């Protein structure tokens, strides 16, 4: 009787329910976007650290969103004090609520991903909350396509966060990405081309400024003899004199002294050379559009989309800040509710936003004058819980 030692007995696998597309997306989208010039570190360096429009747009959104008050409530009532509010009010010894959320929003805007770490909390609410840098985090997908761990790598060392436990320690907030199953798409990636144009125009301006005192033209040599070219010694001397006496801001306006058959022929800028200012302004508007900031709020000239600054500020909060805060606050509340076991919600308190005061007054007046609505229905439309019984 021959035995096949290479034949493995098939073990019975218990039936398990899972998404039919899980095994497909597990490997197809297991990494970040593979654009070498569009990686997170390069985009942050070029679009935030090295670009004033991108820097101001991110700072404007992150600071406005972090300053927006949050309301904690459930289906029955609104909490004035709650362990969740206490935690986000003082998330860790080094940061307060505004600093934590500004960092969280900034990471989301710059990379399309934001990671919040919960420290402790095995038997209740976490002790601390920390925002982790998105460029150091790597998602580890399981066979079913869902993340089973996150690797945080820095300085040649790596720490793995296990996501298969009852209360996962990492909250991953990501923007919508139509071509990636695990990572989000940042506005910085959408504005990458405009950022390159803006940075190139700035470098062109700097080079033009450095050479502003050098007259735009050509030096023509007309020798007395039949030779129409300079000797090597004459050419080197002319180059040195141009660099030393007629180039740079310190030499602006200095007249030229030409001798030995040298003649100056001025040249003007072509229309294409003069268009770089408009190109730079157009690139600035594209960057602002990608982030959802009205160009008027960034001081970009030539924009007449909004009638005044107040209207632009209201559109900025209504279309950019409030949706961002609602998304992030809802995700954070759901994440922290797993530790406490008590489902609560975090919502932006729109009544505390001065830019939306006119909309709030109109809404309150319209609802209060609706006689066909009961008091509880009016409170529900305004986002308020029911009035407690007996009050």
C-alpha positions in Angstrom: 0.0 0.0 0.0 1.5 3.3 -1.1 1.1 6.5 0.9 1.3 9.9 -0.8 3.1 12.0 1.8 2.4 15.1 -0.2 -1.3 14.8 0.0 -2.8 16.9 2.8 -6.1 15.9 4.3 -8.7 18.5 3.8 -9.9 19.8 7.1 -13.5 20.8 7.4 -13.7 24.6 7.6 -16.8 26.0 9.4 -18.9 28.2 7.3 -18.3 31.9 7.9 -20.3 34.8 6.4 -18.3 37.6 4.8 -18.5 40.1 2.0 -18.2 38.5 -1.4 -15.8 41.3 -2.5 -13.5 41.0 0.5 -10.9 38.7 -1.0 -10.7 40.9 -4.1 -10.1 44.2 -2.4 -7.6 42.7 0.1 -4.8 42.8 -2.4 -5.9 45.2 -5.1 -5.8 48.2 -2.8 -3.3 47.2 -0.2 -1.1 50.3 -0.5 -1.0 54.0 -0.9 -1.3 55.8 -4.2 1.9 54.9 -6.1 2.6 58.2 -7.7 6.3 58.9 -6.9 6.0 62.7 -7.3 2.8 62.7 -5.4 3.7 60.9 -2.2 2.6 62.4 1.1 6.0 63.7 2.3 6.6 65.5 -1.0 3.2 66.9 -1.2 3.4 68.3 2.4 6.9 69.7 1.7 5.8 71.4 -1.6 2.2 72.2 -1.0 2.2 73.2 2.7 5.7 74.0 3.9 6.8 75.6 0.7 3.6 77.2 -0.6 1.8 80.1 1.1 -1.6 79.5 -0.5 -1.7 75.8 0.6 -0.3 76.6 4.0 -3.0 79.3 4.6 -5.8 77.2 3.2 -5.0 74.2 5.5 -4.4 76.5 8.6 -7.7 78.4 7.9 -9.8 75.2 7.7 -8.1 73.4 10.6 -8.2 76.3 13.0 -11.8 77.1 12.1 -12.9 73.5 12.5 -11.0 73.0 15.8 -12.6 76.1 17.3 -16.1 74.9 16.5 -17.9 73.8 19.7 -19.2 70.3 19.9 -22.4 69.0 21.5 -22.6 65.6 23.1 -26.1 64.0 23.1 -28.0 60.8 22.7 -31.5 60.0 21.6 -33.0 61.4 24.9 -31.0 64.4 26.0 -28.1 66.7 25.6 -25.2 66.3 28.0 -23.6 69.2 29.7 -21.0 67.0 31.4 -20.0 63.6 30.1 -16.8 61.4 30.3 -16.4 61.8 26.5 -16.5 65.6 26.8 -14.0 65.4 29.6 -11.7 63.2 27.5 -11.7 65.4 24.4 -11.4 68.5 26.6 -8.1 67.3 27.9 -7.0 64.5 25.6 -3.3 64.3 26.8 -0.9 66.2 29.0 0.6 68.0 26.0 -2.5 69.1 24.2 -5.9 70.6 24.7 -9.1 70.0 22.7 -8.2 72.7 20.1 -4.6 71.5 19.6 -5.7 67.9 19.2 -8.4 68.6 16.7 -6.3 71.1 14.7 -3.7 68.4 14.3 -6.3 65.8 13.4 -7.9 68.1 10.8 -4.5 69.1 9.4 -3.5 65.5 8.9 -6.8 64.7 7.1 -6.4 67.7 4.8 -2.7 67.1 4.0 -2.8 63.3 3.4 -6.5 62.4 3.2 -6.0 60.2 6.3 -6.1 60.9 10.0 -5.2 58.4 12.8 -6.3 58.8 16.4 -4.8 56.6 19.1 -6.7 55.7 22.3 -4.4 54.9 25.2 -5.8 52.6 27.9 -9.5 52.0 28.1 -9.5 48.3 28.7 -12.3 48.7 31.3 -13.9 52.0 30.2 -13.0 55.3 28.5 -9.4 55.7 27.3 -7.0 57.7 29.5 -5.5 59.7 26.6 -5.9 60.5 22.9 -3.1 61.1 20.5 -2.9 62.0 16.8 -0.4 59.9 14.8 1.4 61.1 11.7 -0.3 59.7 8.6 3.0 59.4 6.6 4.3 57.0 9.2 1.2 54.7 9.3 0.7 51.7 7.2 -2.5 49.6 7.0 -2.2 45.8 7.2 -5.3 44.3 5.5 -6.6 40.8 6.3 -7.7 38.1 4.0 -11.3 39.5 4.1 -10.1 43.0 3.0 -10.6 44.6 6.4 -7.7 46.0 8.4 -6.3 43.7 11.0 -3.5 45.9 12.1 -1.7 49.2 11.6 2.1 49.6 11.6 3.6 52.8 12.8 7.2 53.1 11.7 9.7 55.8 12.7 13.5 55.8 13.0 13.9 52.3 11.9 11.5 51.0 14.5 8.0 49.7 14.0 5.0 49.3 16.4 2.0 47.3 15.4 -1.5 48.1 16.6 -3.8 45.1 16.7 -7.3 45.9 15.3 -8.8 42.5 16.0 -9.5 43.2 19.7 -12.9 44.2 21.1 -11.9 47.9 21.4 -9.4 48.7 18.6 -6.9 51.3 19.6 -6.8 53.2 16.3 -9.5 55.4 14.8 -8.8 55.8 11.0 -10.6 58.8 9.5 -10.2 59.0 5.7 -11.5 61.1 2.8 -13.3 59.6 -0.1 -11.0 58.0 -2.7 -12.6 56.4 -5.7 -9.6 54.2 -6.6 -8.3 53.1 -3.2 -10.0 50.8 -0.7 -7.9 51.7 2.3 -6.5 55.2 2.1 -8.2 58.6 1.4 -7.6 61.2 -1.2 -6.4 64.5 0.1 -7.1 68.0 -1.5 -3.3 68.4 -1.7 -3.2 65.6 -4.3 -6.0 67.2 -6.3 -4.2 70.5 -6.3 -0.7 69.1 -6.9 -0.5 70.4 -10.5 -1.6 73.9 -9.4 0.9 73.8 -6.6 3.7 73.0 -9.0 2.7 75.9 -11.3 2.5 78.3 -8.3 5.9 77.2 -7.0 7.5 77.4 -10.4 6.1 80.9 -10.9 7.5 81.9 -7.5 10.9 80.6 -8.4 10.7 82.5 -11.7 9.9 85.7 -9.8 12.8 85.2 -7.4 15.2 84.6 -10.3 13.8 87.7 -12.0 14.3 89.7 -8.8 17.9 88.5 -8.4 18.6 89.7 -11.9 16.4 92.8 -11.9 19.4 95.2 -12.2 20.7 93.4 -15.2 19.2 95.2 -18.2 17.2 93.0 -20.5 19.1 93.2 -23.7 22.3 92.1 -25.5 25.8 93.4 -25.6 27.1 93.5 -29.2 30.8 93.7 -29.9 31.9 95.6 -33.0 35.7 95.4 -33.2 37.8 97.9 -35.0 39.5 95.1 -36.9 37.9 92.3 -38.9 37.4 90.2 -35.8 33.8 90.2 -34.5 34.5 88.0 -31.4 36.0 88.7 -28.0 39.1 87.0 -26.8 38.8 84.6 -23.9 40.4 87.1 -21.6 38.0 89.9 -22.7 35.0 87.6 -22.4 35.9 86.5 -18.9 36.5 90.1 -17.8 33.1 91.2 -19.2 31.3 88.4 -17.4 33.0 89.3 -14.1 32.1 93.0 -14.5 28.5 92.1 -15.3 28.2 89.9 -12.2 30.0 92.3 -9.9 28.6 95.7 -10.9 25.4 95.1 -12.9 23.5 92.2 -11.3 21.5 91.9 -8.1 19.2 94.3 -6.1 22.2 96.2 -4.7 23.2 97.3 -8.2 19.8 98.4 -9.4 19.9 101.4 -11.6 23.7 101.5 -12.0 24.7 102.8 -15.4 26.9 100.7 -17.7 30.2 101.9 -19.1 30.9 100.2 -22.4 34.2 100.5 -24.2 36.3 98.8 -26.9 33.5 98.5 -29.5 30.8 97.3 -27.2 27.2 98.4 -27.9 24.0 97.8 -25.9 20.8 96.7 -27.6 17.8 96.8 -25.2 15.1 94.0 -25.4 11.7 94.1 -23.9 9.7 91.3 -22.4 7.5 89.2 -24.7 3.7 89.0 -23.9 4.2 85.4 -22.7 6.8 86.6 -20.2 4.4 89.1 -18.7 1.6 86.5 -18.3 3.3 84.7 -15.4 1.5 86.9 -12.8 -1.9 85.9 -14.1 -0.8 82.3 -14.3 0.3 82.4 -10.6 -3.1 84.0 -9.6 -5.0 81.3 -11.6 -2.9 78.6 -9.8 -3.7 80.2 -6.4 -7.5 80.1 -7.2 -7.2 76.4 -8.2 -5.5 75.6 -4.9 -8.1 77.4 -2.9 -10.9 75.7 -4.9 -9.4 72.2 -4.2 -9.5 73.0 -0.4 -12.9 74.6 -0.5 -11.7 78.0 0.6 -13.2 81.1 -1.1 -10.2 82.9 -2.8 -11.4 86.2 -1.4 -10.6 84.9 2.1 -7.0 84.2 1.0 -6.5 87.6 -0.4 -6.3 86.4 -4.0 -7.1 89.3 -6.4 -9.4 89.1 -9.3 -12.1 86.9 -7.6 -15.7 88.2 -7.7 -17.6 85.0 -6.9 -19.0 86.4 -3.7 -20.5 89.9 -3.2 -18.6 90.5 0.0 -16.4 89.0 2.6 -19.3 88.1 4.9 -21.0 86.1 2.2 -17.7 84.3 1.4 -17.2 83.5 5.1 -20.7 82.1 5.4 -20.1 79.9 2.4 -16.8 78.8 3.8 -18.4 77.5 7.0 -21.5 76.1 5.4 -19.7 74.2 2.6 -16.3 73.3 4.0 -16.0 73.6 7.8 -19.3 72.3 9.0 -19.3 69.1 6.8 -15.7 68.4 7.8 -16.5 68.8 11.6 -19.7 66.7 11.3 -17.8 63.8 9.7 -14.8 63.8 12.0 -16.9 64.3 15.2 -19.3 61.5 14.2 -16.5 59.1 13.6 -14.7 60.0 16.8 -17.9 59.6 18.9 -18.6 56.2 17.3 -15.0 55.2 18.1 -15.0 56.2 21.7 -18.5 54.8 22.3 -17.0 51.3 21.8 -15.0 51.8 25.0 -17.9 53.0 27.2 -20.6 50.9 25.7 -22.9 53.9 25.7 -23.8 55.2 22.2 -23.6 59.0 22.1 -23.2 61.5 19.3 -20.9 64.4 18.8 -22.2 67.2 16.6 -21.0 70.7 15.8 -23.0 73.4 17.7 -24.1 75.6 14.8 -25.7 78.1 17.2 -22.3 79.1 18.3 -21.0 80.0 14.8 -21.2 83.8 14.2 -20.9 83.3 10.4 -24.2 81.3 10.4 -26.1 83.7 12.7 -28.3 85.0 9.8 -29.3 81.5 8.8 -30.0 80.5 12.4 -32.2 83.5 13.0 -34.2 82.8 9.8 -34.6 79.2 10.7 -35.7 79.9 14.3 -38.3 82.5 13.1 -39.7 80.2 10.4 -40.1 77.2 12.8 -41.5 79.3 15.7 -44.2 80.8 13.5 -45.3 77.3 12.3 -48.5 76.9 14.3 -49.2 73.4 12.9 -46.1 72.0 14.7 -46.0 70.9 18.3 -43.3 72.0 20.7 -41.5 68.6 20.5 -41.6 68.7 16.7 -40.2 72.2 16.6 -37.4 71.1 19.0 -36.7 68.1 16.8 -36.4 70.3 13.7 -33.9 72.6 15.5 -31.8 69.6 16.6 -32.8 69.8 20.2 -33.9 66.8 22.4 -37.4 66.6 23.8 -38.2 68.6 26.8 -38.0 66.5 30.0 -41.3 65.4 31.5 -42.6 67.7 34.3 -40.6 70.7 33.1 
